[in-house]
Amino acid sequence: MTTTNSIRVGVDIGGTFTDIALEHSKGLSTCKVLTNYSQPEQAILDGIAKAAEQANIDLGSIEQVIHGTTLVTNSLIERRGAKLAFITTEGFRDVIEMHSENRFEQYDLNLELPKPLVERKDRFTLNERMGPDGNVLLPLDQSEVNGLVQKIIDGGYEAVAIGFMHAYANDTHEKQVEAALRKVSPDLSISISSVISPQMRELPRFNTVIANAYVQPQVADYLGRLVQRLRDSGMTAPVFMLHSGGGLIAVETAAQQPVRLLESGPAGGAIFAADYARAFGLNKVLSFDMGGTTAKICLIEDGTPKTANTFEVARTYRFKKGSGMTVSTPVVEMVEIGAGGGSIASIDHMDRIQVGPRSAASEPGPACYQRGGAEPTVTDANLKLGRLDPDNFAGGAIPLSTDASTQAITEKLASKINLDPQDAAFGVTEMVDENMANAARVHTVENGRDIEHFTMIAFGGGAPLHACRLCEKLNIQALIIPPGAGVGSAIGFLKAPVSYEASKGLFQRLDQFNPDALNNELKNLEDEALAFVKEGAKGAKLQTQLTAFMRYSGQGWEIPVLLEFKEFSSADRDDIQSKFEACYETLFGRTIEGLAIEITNWSVVVATVLLQVDQVDMFKSGSDATPKRSRSFYDAALRQMVDAQEVERSEMRPGMIVDGPAIIIETETSTIVTSAYSAIGQADGSLLLLRKGEAK
């Protein structure tokens, strides 16, 4: 992979481990440290110091720190945000509680809708109204505004979210209320929807501005603390955050718009996989990222991760679309399930093994960590099945106890359903693998794709242990494990462009296309995005991407259509229509004749141009590897223990082949090669796993 000469560090805080990737002139230095929940910045400092020591680099010579965090997502899920007030238009106080009225679990008579972040008593209204065209239908009464401001101050609120009807078309009223609040309380945290999410649809827009305001004080405090402690340790480098759309933003922007950080860590993983997809010339890739708490699956086509403009967080029903809070923010589109190394296994009321979404995380951790955990996890099951070396986990930094794993599995699982402990452990891993396989199938079908034609790229501490079995279930023939897979997301941070997405609701029917209004709005969006990327870009070449969100008249949802960013004229209408119809047919198999086409929202992304990657010629044949030793692991497809070769990853030279069953070991993870696959070393240090018959 192509690297720069600057010294940069990527830091990804996960539920169990904090991953560090330090890039320098001689390559990469990586490490994993247990996440510190009470002081997450401490794990960052410890990890950077450890990686710098490995590379013999002074902390003061680090030129850039790039950070991704799950702090925003966790705060929303665990409801650990600010005391929040929400101000909206009279008559729309309960929009966030009514949701879309979609029954995501049709036959559940006791269906529970997600509870809003703001209780009804903390939701306030004002008599005002904007029209969808931006015209003022009912002006604000300043005396009413002043009275409400006093209520907010007297209520002791830490943050305020403001979301008025059609504020995306005219933000005057939102800014008027914001100004009145700041006049009385200059330090109050205030978020307005016309800045945070200026798009059509009041439910996701209100949810987004509320989520932003809810976490903003906490995130701003954390980021301020992190930057100060980095400075105190001797690092004066600028700090950037990876946003959920897969680009870098300044830490100051992140502190003001933390909702953009919802999926920052997983987005880094998708960038990591996309980089290798481009290097190997792969057009259809399934990215599989499995860490300590969750597993993430993402489609990457033509070297680019699939993106979306909405995201659902804090689902109340596992895997059920519609059971969470929909927010409108740019995001790398992926499916995420609670299946990581620390996911806890249990027996349900029907005597079935269930895994997750609860996690042992880093505190207390899996039972085998011997840090106080007593419940069986996926890591405990893998250890019991021989897939992990108890003396060489995390390079030997964390010794594992097979006895502790066996005891937890026996007491909490096997004894309750009359199973042998090994069979119970197999049940745990098979449940996890089947859940991930189902998620991958659904994700590809929803996007109109055939999963069998994809190549999997697997990374994260847990993915190389499970990827072969997942490929068996999905009938995928080829799998790549990149170098540094154990800290893939952190490495992905180093490959991310500086970028910013500006969006705006501008409704137009295509048969009434108004290019002048559009061009004026696109210029404003480009200027907004440029203002945010200028500092981080530092003279780098920039590119601009335009997306229109389009639908047939009468439909409830839009699809994204990529267009050329330019000055439009009436002559472009037919080209826009043909691009929409091509995208629609790809997703749904056909177009609809006779229906008008509508455009609801526009998105402009300004980003630095990605560095060219070094192309890698794929080795599919060569000489046999020399095993280090032999040990046994449980092969799920054969339903038995098998004798496996153990090979050091550092010895896998280009073209070197090891036939499964085998275990390829390294400091941060281990790759399980099942009996159905062979692993071949590649020139860039990757491992290519091919189903037998494809290799040689």
C-alpha positions in Angstrom: 0.0 0.0 0.0 1.1 3.5 -0.7 2.2 5.5 2.4 3.2 9.1 3.0 6.4 10.4 4.5 4.6 12.1 7.4 4.2 10.6 10.8 0.5 10.0 11.6 -1.4 7.9 14.1 -4.9 6.4 13.8 -6.8 5.6 17.0 -10.0 3.5 17.1 -11.8 3.1 20.5 -13.8 -0.2 20.4 -16.0 -1.8 23.0 -13.1 -4.2 24.1 -9.9 -2.9 22.6 -8.5 0.4 21.6 -6.5 0.0 18.4 -3.5 2.1 17.4 -1.8 2.4 14.0 1.2 4.6 13.7 2.4 5.4 10.2 6.0 6.4 9.6 8.7 6.3 7.0 9.6 2.7 7.7 6.0 1.4 7.6 3.4 0.8 10.3 3.6 0.2 14.0 0.4 -1.2 15.5 -0.9 -2.3 18.9 -4.0 -3.1 20.9 -4.7 -2.0 24.5 -7.8 -2.7 26.6 -10.4 0.1 26.4 -10.6 2.2 29.5 -14.3 3.0 30.1 -13.9 5.6 32.8 -11.2 7.5 31.0 -11.2 6.5 27.3 -8.5 9.0 26.5 -6.1 7.1 28.8 -6.1 4.1 26.5 -5.3 6.4 23.6 -2.3 7.8 25.4 -1.1 4.4 26.5 -1.5 2.9 23.0 0.2 5.8 21.2 3.1 5.7 23.6 3.4 1.9 23.1 3.4 2.2 19.3 5.8 5.1 19.3 8.2 3.1 21.5 8.0 0.2 19.0 8.9 2.6 16.2 11.5 4.5 18.2 9.6 7.7 17.5 9.4 10.7 19.8 5.7 11.7 20.6 6.5 15.3 19.6 7.3 14.2 16.0 3.8 12.9 15.3 2.2 15.3 12.8 -1.4 14.2 12.8 -3.8 12.3 15.1 -6.9 10.7 13.6 -9.5 9.4 16.0 -12.7 7.4 15.7 -15.0 6.7 18.6 -18.2 4.9 19.6 -18.9 7.5 22.3 -21.9 9.1 20.4 -23.6 5.8 19.6 -23.1 4.5 23.2 -24.5 7.7 24.7 -27.6 7.4 22.6 -28.1 3.7 23.3 -27.4 4.0 27.0 -29.3 7.3 27.3 -26.4 9.1 29.0 -26.8 12.5 27.4 -27.5 16.1 28.5 -30.7 17.3 30.2 -32.4 18.4 26.9 -35.2 20.7 25.8 -36.7 20.5 22.3 -38.5 23.5 20.7 -40.7 22.9 17.7 -43.7 24.3 15.8 -47.1 24.3 17.6 -48.9 21.1 16.7 -45.8 19.0 16.1 -44.7 18.4 19.6 -45.3 14.6 19.4 -43.8 13.9 16.0 -40.7 12.2 17.6 -43.0 10.0 19.7 -45.4 9.0 17.0 -42.5 8.0 14.7 -43.6 6.8 11.2 -46.4 4.6 12.6 -44.7 1.6 11.0 -45.3 -1.7 12.7 -41.8 -3.2 12.3 -43.0 -6.3 14.1 -46.4 -6.9 12.5 -47.7 -9.6 14.8 -46.4 -8.4 18.2 -49.5 -7.2 20.0 -47.3 -5.6 22.7 -45.2 -3.7 20.2 -43.0 -1.0 21.9 -42.0 2.0 19.8 -38.5 3.4 20.6 -38.8 6.0 23.4 -37.8 9.5 22.3 -34.7 11.1 23.8 -36.8 14.0 25.0 -39.8 13.4 27.4 -43.0 15.2 26.5 -42.7 17.6 29.5 -39.4 18.8 28.0 -40.8 19.5 24.5 -42.0 23.1 23.9 -43.8 24.7 21.0 -44.0 28.2 19.4 -46.8 29.6 17.2 -44.9 29.9 13.9 -45.0 28.3 10.5 -42.9 28.3 7.3 -44.2 26.9 4.0 -42.3 24.3 2.1 -41.3 27.0 -0.4 -39.7 29.1 2.4 -42.5 31.6 2.7 -43.5 32.8 6.2 -47.0 31.7 6.8 -47.1 32.7 10.5 -44.4 35.0 11.9 -42.9 34.5 15.3 -44.1 36.6 18.2 -41.0 37.9 20.0 -42.7 38.2 23.3 -43.7 34.6 23.1 -40.1 33.7 22.3 -38.8 35.6 25.3 -41.3 33.9 27.6 -40.2 30.5 26.4 -36.5 31.4 26.7 -37.1 32.2 30.4 -38.8 28.8 30.8 -35.8 27.1 29.4 -33.4 29.0 31.6 -35.5 28.3 34.7 -35.7 24.6 33.8 -31.9 24.2 34.2 -31.5 22.6 30.8 -27.9 21.7 29.6 -28.8 21.7 25.9 -31.5 22.8 23.6 -32.5 21.4 20.2 -34.6 23.6 17.8 -36.5 22.1 14.9 -39.3 24.0 13.1 -41.4 22.8 10.2 -39.8 23.4 6.8 -36.8 25.1 8.4 -34.6 23.6 5.6 -36.4 26.0 3.2 -36.1 29.1 5.5 -34.0 29.1 8.7 -35.0 32.6 9.9 -37.2 31.5 12.8 -34.8 28.9 14.1 -32.0 31.5 14.1 -34.3 34.0 15.8 -34.9 31.6 18.7 -31.3 30.6 18.9 -30.2 34.3 19.1 -32.8 34.9 21.9 -31.4 32.0 23.9 -27.7 33.0 23.4 -28.5 36.5 24.5 -29.6 35.2 27.9 -27.3 32.2 28.2 -24.2 32.5 25.9 -22.7 29.2 27.0 -25.8 27.1 26.5 -25.4 24.2 24.0 -27.8 24.9 21.1 -28.4 22.9 18.0 -30.7 24.0 15.1 -32.0 21.6 12.5 -31.3 24.0 9.6 -27.6 23.6 10.4 -27.4 20.0 11.6 -29.8 18.4 9.0 -31.4 20.9 6.5 -33.4 18.2 4.7 -37.0 17.3 4.0 -38.9 15.0 6.4 -39.5 16.4 9.9 -39.1 13.0 11.7 -35.5 12.3 10.8 -34.6 16.0 10.9 -36.0 16.4 14.4 -34.4 13.2 15.5 -31.0 14.3 14.1 -31.0 17.7 15.8 -32.2 16.2 19.1 -29.4 13.5 19.0 -26.8 16.1 18.2 -27.9 18.4 21.1 -28.2 15.4 23.5 -24.6 14.3 23.1 -22.9 17.6 22.3 -21.9 18.7 25.8 -20.5 15.3 26.6 -18.6 14.9 23.3 -17.2 18.5 23.4 -16.0 17.8 27.0 -14.4 14.5 26.0 -12.7 15.9 22.9 -11.4 19.0 24.8 -10.0 16.7 27.4 -8.4 14.5 24.8 -6.7 17.3 23.0 -5.4 18.8 26.2 -4.0 15.5 27.4 -2.3 14.9 24.0 -0.7 18.4 24.3 0.4 17.6 27.9 2.1 14.4 26.7 4.1 16.4 24.1 1.9 15.9 21.0 1.1 19.2 19.4 -0.2 17.6 16.2 -3.7 18.6 15.0 -6.5 16.2 15.8 -9.0 15.1 13.2 -12.1 12.9 13.7 -13.3 10.3 11.2 -17.0 11.0 10.5 -19.5 8.3 9.7 -19.5 9.1 6.0 -15.8 8.0 5.8 -13.9 11.3 5.8 -12.0 13.5 8.2 -13.2 16.6 9.9 -11.5 18.9 12.3 -12.0 18.1 16.0 -13.7 21.5 16.4 -16.3 20.6 13.8 -16.9 17.3 15.5 -17.4 19.0 18.9 -20.2 21.1 17.3 -21.8 18.4 15.2 -21.1 15.1 17.1 -24.0 13.4 15.3 -21.7 13.0 12.4 -19.5 10.6 14.5 -22.2 8.0 14.9 -20.4 5.3 12.9 -16.9 6.7 12.8 -15.1 3.6 13.8 -16.9 1.2 11.4 -16.5 3.7 8.6 -12.7 3.4 9.0 -12.9 -0.3 8.5 -14.9 0.1 5.2 -12.2 2.6 4.0 -9.5 0.0 4.9 -11.3 -2.7 2.9 -11.9 -0.4 0.0 -8.2 0.4 -0.2 -7.4 -3.3 -0.7 -10.2 -3.7 -3.1 -8.7 -1.1 -5.3 -5.2 -2.6 -4.9 -6.3 -6.0 -6.0 -8.6 -4.6 -8.7 -11.7 -6.1 -7.2 -15.1 -4.6 -8.2 -17.3 -6.5 -5.8 -16.2 -6.8 -2.2 -18.0 -7.7 1.0 -16.2 -6.0 3.9 -16.4 -8.1 7.2 -15.3 -6.3 10.3 -15.6 -8.2 13.6 -14.2 -6.8 16.8 -14.9 -7.4 20.5 -18.5 -6.1 20.6 -20.0 -6.0 17.2 -19.6 -7.3 13.6 -20.1 -5.0 10.6 -20.8 -5.9 7.0 -20.5 -3.4 4.1 -20.7 -3.6 0.3 -17.8 -2.1 -1.6 -18.2 -1.8 -5.4 -15.7 -0.3 -7.8 -13.4 0.5 -4.8 -16.0 2.6 -3.0 -18.0 1.8 0.1 -21.8 2.1 -0.3 -23.1 5.3 1.5 -26.5 6.6 2.6 -27.9 9.8 4.1 -29.9 8.2 6.9 -29.0 5.8 9.7 -30.9 4.0 12.4 -29.5 3.9 15.9 -30.5 2.3 19.2 -32.9 -0.3 17.9 -35.2 -1.7 20.5 -35.8 -4.9 18.5 -32.7 -6.7 17.4 -32.2 -6.6 13.6 -35.6 -5.0 13.1 -35.5 -2.1 10.7 -37.7 0.7 11.9 -37.3 -0.2 15.6 -34.6 2.5 16.2 -34.2 6.2 15.9 -33.7 7.3 12.3 -31.2 10.2 11.9 -30.3 11.9 8.7 -26.5 12.2 8.6 -24.0 11.0 5.9 -23.0 7.4 6.7 -21.2 4.5 5.2 -24.1 2.0 4.8 -23.5 -1.2 6.6 -25.3 -3.8 8.7 -24.1 -4.1 12.3 -25.0 -6.9 14.7 -24.1 -7.5 18.3 -21.7 -10.4 17.6 -18.1 -9.8 18.7 -15.5 -11.7 20.7 -17.0 -10.3 24.0 -20.6 -11.1 23.1 -22.2 -13.1 25.9 -23.9 -16.4 25.2 -27.0 -17.5 27.2 -29.9 -19.9 27.1 -33.3 -18.5 26.4 -36.7 -19.7 27.7 -36.9 -22.2 24.8 -33.6 -23.8 25.8 -31.8 -22.3 22.7 -28.3 -20.9 22.7 -28.4 -17.1 22.1 -25.4 -14.8 21.6 -25.4 -11.1 22.2 -26.2 -8.3 22.0 -24.9 -7.9 25.6 -21.1 -7.9 25.7 -18.5 -8.5 28.4 -16.4 -5.8 26.7 -13.1 -5.0 28.4 -14.5 -4.7 31.8 -14.7 -7.4 33.1 -14.1 -9.1 29.7 -14.6 -12.8 28.7 -14.2 -15.4 31.4 -10.8 -16.5 30.0 -9.3 -13.1 30.5 -9.4 -13.8 34.3 -10.4 -10.2 35.0 -13.7 -11.0 36.9 -15.9 -12.1 33.9 -18.0 -15.2 34.7 -20.3 -15.4 31.7 -19.3 -17.4 28.5 -18.5 -15.3 25.4 -17.6 -16.0 21.8 -13.9 -15.7 22.8 -14.4 -18.3 25.4 -16.0 -20.6 22.8 -13.2 -20.1 20.3 -10.6 -20.9 23.0 -12.5 -24.1 24.0 -12.6 -25.1 20.3 -8.8 -24.7 20.0 -9.0 -21.7 17.7 -7.0 -19.5 20.1 -3.6 -20.1 21.6 -4.0 -19.4 25.4 -0.3 -18.5 25.6 -0.1 -16.2 22.5 -3.2 -14.1 22.7 -2.5 -10.4 21.9 1.1 -11.4 21.5 1.1 -13.0 24.9 0.1 -9.8 26.7 -3.2 -11.3 27.8 -2.8 -14.9 29.0 -6.0 -16.9 28.6 -7.4 -19.5 30.9 -9.0 -22.5 29.1 -10.2 -23.8 32.5 -12.1 -20.5 33.1 -13.7 -20.8 29.7 -14.7 -24.4 30.2 -16.2 -23.6 33.6 -18.3 -20.6 32.3 -19.5 -22.6 29.3 -20.3 -25.6 31.5 -22.2 -23.7 34.2 -24.0 -21.2 32.1 -24.7 -23.2 29.0 -23.9 -26.9 28.8 -25.4 -28.0 32.1 -28.7 -26.2 31.4 -29.4 -28.0 28.1 -27.5 -31.3 28.8 -24.7 -30.8 26.3 -21.0 -31.5 26.3 -19.0 -28.3 26.9 -17.4 -28.6 23.5 -20.7 -29.0 21.7 -22.0 -26.0 23.6 -19.0 -24.0 22.5 -19.6 -25.1 18.9 -23.3 -24.0 19.3 -22.1 -20.5 20.3 -19.8 -20.0 17.4 -22.2 -21.5 14.9 -25.0 -19.2 16.1 -22.7 -16.2 15.7 -21.6 -17.3 12.2 -25.2 -18.0 11.1 -26.4 -14.6 12.4 -23.6 -12.9 10.5 -24.3 -14.9 7.3 -28.0 -14.0 7.5 -27.2 -10.3 7.9 -24.9 -10.5 4.9 -27.6 -12.2 2.8 -30.2 -9.7 3.7 -27.9 -6.7 3.1 -26.9 -7.9 -0.4 -30.5 -8.8 -1.4 -31.8 -5.4 -0.2 -29.2 -3.8 -2.5 -30.1 -6.0 -5.5 -26.8 -8.0 -5.4 -25.8 -11.7 -5.6 -23.4 -12.4 -2.7 -21.8 -15.4 -4.3 -20.0 -13.1 -6.8 -18.3 -11.1 -4.1 -14.8 -11.4 -2.6 -14.7 -11.1 1.2 -12.1 -8.8 2.9 -12.0 -9.6 6.6 -10.4 -7.7 9.4 -10.8 -6.8 13.1 -9.5 -9.0 15.9 -12.3 -11.5 15.5 -13.0 -11.7 11.8 -10.0 -13.9 10.7 -11.2 -16.5 13.2 -14.7 -16.6 11.7 -14.3 -15.5 8.0 -13.7 -19.0 6.5 -16.8 -20.4 8.1 -18.8 -17.4 7.0 -17.6 -17.9 3.4 -18.6 -21.5 3.6 -22.1 -20.5 4.6 -22.3 -17.8 1.9 -20.7 -19.9 -0.9 -18.0 -17.2 -1.3 -14.9 -18.6 -3.1 -12.3 -16.0 -2.2 -11.3 -14.3 1.0 -8.5 -11.7 1.7 -7.0 -11.1 5.2 -4.9 -7.9 4.8 -1.8 -7.2 6.8 -2.6 -5.4 10.1 -6.1 -6.9 10.0 -6.4 -6.9 13.8 -6.3 -3.1 13.8 -7.9 -2.5 10.4 -10.2 0.4 11.3 -7.3 2.4 12.8 -5.3 1.8 9.6 -8.4 2.9 7.6 -8.3 6.2 9.4 -4.9 6.9 7.9 -6.3 6.3 4.4 -9.4 8.5 4.7 -9.8 11.7 2.8 -10.5 15.1 4.4 -14.2 15.6 3.5 -17.4 17.3 4.4 -20.9 16.6 3.1 -23.4 19.5 2.9 -27.0 18.7 2.2 -30.2 20.6 1.5 -33.9 19.9 0.9 -35.0 21.4 -2.4 -38.1 19.7 -3.8 -38.6 19.7 -7.6 -40.6 17.6 -10.0 -38.4 16.7 -12.9 -41.0 17.8 -15.4 -40.8 21.3 -13.7 -37.0 21.3 -13.4 -35.7 24.7 -12.4 -31.9 24.8 -13.1 -31.4 28.4 -11.8 -32.7 27.6 -8.3 -30.7 24.4 -8.3 -27.4 26.0 -9.4 -27.8 28.7 -6.7 -28.3 26.1 -4.0 -25.5 23.9 -5.2 -23.1 26.8 -5.1 -24.1 27.5 -1.5 -23.6 23.8 -0.6 -20.1 23.7 -2.2 -19.1 26.9 -0.4 -20.2 25.4 2.9 -18.3 22.2 2.3 -15.2 24.0 1.2 -15.1 26.1 4.3 -14.9 22.9 6.4 -12.3 21.0 4.4 -9.9 23.9 3.7 -7.9 23.6 6.9 -7.3 19.9 6.7 -6.7 19.8 3.0 -3.6 22.0 3.1 -3.4 22.5 -0.6 -4.3 18.9 -1.6 -6.3 18.4 -4.8 -10.1 18.4 -4.1 -13.0 16.7 -5.8 -16.7 17.4 -5.6 -19.4 14.8 -5.7 -23.1 15.4 -6.2 -26.0 13.1 -5.2 -29.7 13.7 -5.9 -32.2 11.8 -3.8 -35.0 10.9 -6.2 -38.3 8.9 -6.3 -41.4 8.4 -8.4 -44.3 10.6 -7.4 -46.4 9.0 -4.6 -43.5 6.9 -3.3 -42.5 7.3 0.3 -38.7 7.0 0.0 -35.9 8.1 -2.4 -32.9 6.4 -3.9 -29.5 8.1 -4.2 -28.5 9.0 -7.8 -24.9 10.1 -8.5 -24.7 13.1 -10.9 -21.9 15.1 -12.3 -21.3 18.3 -10.3 -21.7 21.2 -12.8 -23.9 24.1 -13.7 -27.2 22.6 -14.9 -29.5 23.7 -17.7 -32.9 22.6 -18.9 -31.1 20.3 -21.4 -29.9 18.1 -18.5 -33.3 17.0 -17.5 -33.3 13.9 -19.8 -29.9 12.8 -18.5 -31.0 13.1 -14.9 -34.0 11.0 -15.7 -32.0 8.3 -17.4 -29.5 8.1 -14.5 -32.4 7.7 -12.0 -34.1 5.0 -14.1 -30.8 3.1 -14.3 -30.3 3.2 -10.5 -34.0 2.3 -10.0 -33.8 -0.7 -12.3 -30.6 -1.9 -10.6 -32.3 -1.9 -7.2 -35.8 -3.1 -8.2 -35.4 -4.9 -11.5 -37.6 -2.6 -13.5 -38.8 1.0 -13.9 -42.3 2.4 -13.7 -43.9 3.9 -16.8 -46.1 7.0 -16.6 -45.2 8.3 -13.2 -43.7 11.7 -12.6 -40.2 11.8 -11.0 -39.4 14.0 -8.0 -36.1 15.2 -6.4 -36.3 15.9 -2.7 -32.8 16.4 -1.3 -29.4 17.2 -2.6 -26.0 16.4 -1.2 -22.6 17.9 -2.1 -19.4 16.2 -0.9 -16.1 18.0 -1.2 -13.1 15.7 -0.4 -9.3 15.5 -1.0 -8.4 13.1 -3.8 -7.4 9.7 -2.5 -3.7 8.6 -3.0 -3.2 6.1 -5.7 -2.7 2.6 -4.4 0.0 0.2 -5.6 -1.6 -2.5 -7.7 -1.0 -6.0 -6.4 -0.7 -9.0 -8.7 -2.6 -11.9 -7.1 -0.7 -15.1 -6.4 -2.8 -18.2 -6.8 0.0 -20.8 -6.8 3.5 -21.4 -5.4 5.3 -23.5 -2.9 4.1 -25.1 0.3 4.6 -23.3 3.6 6.6 -24.8 6.4 4.5 -25.3 9.5 5.8 -24.1 12.9 4.0 -26.8 14.8 0.7 -28.7 14.8 -2.3 -28.3 16.9 -6.0 -29.2 16.8 -9.1 -27.0 16.3 -12.8 -27.7 15.7 -13.8 -27.6 12.1 -17.5 -26.6 12.0 -18.2 -27.9 8.6 -16.8 -31.4 9.5 -18.3 -31.3 13.0 -15.0 -32.6 14.5 -11.6 -31.7 15.8 -8.9 -31.7 13.1 -5.2 -31.7 13.2 -4.0 -28.3 11.8 -0.7 -26.9 10.7 0.3 -23.7 12.6 2.3 -21.2 10.5 3.7 -17.8 11.5 2.1 -15.1 9.2 5.5 -13.4 8.9 6.8 -16.6 7.1 4.0 -16.5 4.5 6.1 -15.3 1.5 4.5 -14.3 -1.8 3.1 -17.5 -3.5 3.6 -19.6 -0.4 0.6 -22.0 0.2 -0.7 -23.6 3.3 -3.6 -26.0 2.8 -6.4 -26.1 5.4 -6.9 -27.2 8.1 -4.4 -24.6 9.3 -3.9 -21.7 11.7 -1.9 -18.7 10.7 -0.8 -16.8 13.8 0.2 -13.1 14.3 0.3 -10.7 17.3 -3.2 -9.2 17.0 -5.3 -12.0 15.6 -5.2 -15.6 14.2 -6.6 -16.7 10.8 -8.4 -20.0 10.8 -8.1 -21.8 7.5 -10.8 -24.5 7.4 -10.4 -27.9 5.6 -12.2 -26.5 2.6 -9.7 -23.6 1.9 -6.1 -23.0 1.2 -4.2 -19.8 2.1 -1.7 -18.1 -0.3 0.7 -15.4 0.7 0.6 -12.2 -1.4 3.2 -9.6 -2.4 1.7 -6.9 -0.1 1.6 -9.2 3.0 -2.1 -10.1 2.5 -3.4 -13.7 2.8 -5.6 -14.9 -0.1 -7.9 -17.8 1.0 -9.3 -19.8 -1.9 -11.7 -22.7 -1.8 -9.8 -25.8 -2.7 -9.9 -26.5 -6.4 -9.4 -22.7 -7.1 -5.8 -22.6 -5.7 -2.8 -24.0 -7.6 
